[in-house]
């Protein structure tokens, strides 16, 4: 089982940005480094950067790394590099495990091409997503 590297965690933090107080984000509340409110969870009034880092690492270990590990090809001699894993975790963190499964369903060799297509919100190209997808592809290919 692969885990997100420190470089990958910093990559996610840079893409998400630090939000000390809960704010609306696509119909939910989010805080810290992109943590979405979970059912039954009470949002904090404020979260410090160290606590946001701890929460991010928890989210990665319990929700997103397992999802990415479940889809990485393990047959046919394909090897997933650390940077590929980290880029996929960022994608999954941003769009969720079902989007990751759909995107990778086109085949491992198509990931860099397919990843660039996931930049819409409610049918419209999002302001920040094309740049994020380009950074993910660059990280995936590095």
Buried (B, 14 or more C-beta within 10 A) or exposed (E): EBBBBEEBBEBBBEBBEBBBEBEEBEEEBBBBBBBBBEEEEEBBEEBEEEBBBEBBBEBBEEBBBEBBBEBBEEEEEEEBEBBBBBBBBBBBBBBBBEEBEEBBEEEEEEBBEBBBEBBEEEEEEBEEBBEBBEBBBEBBEE
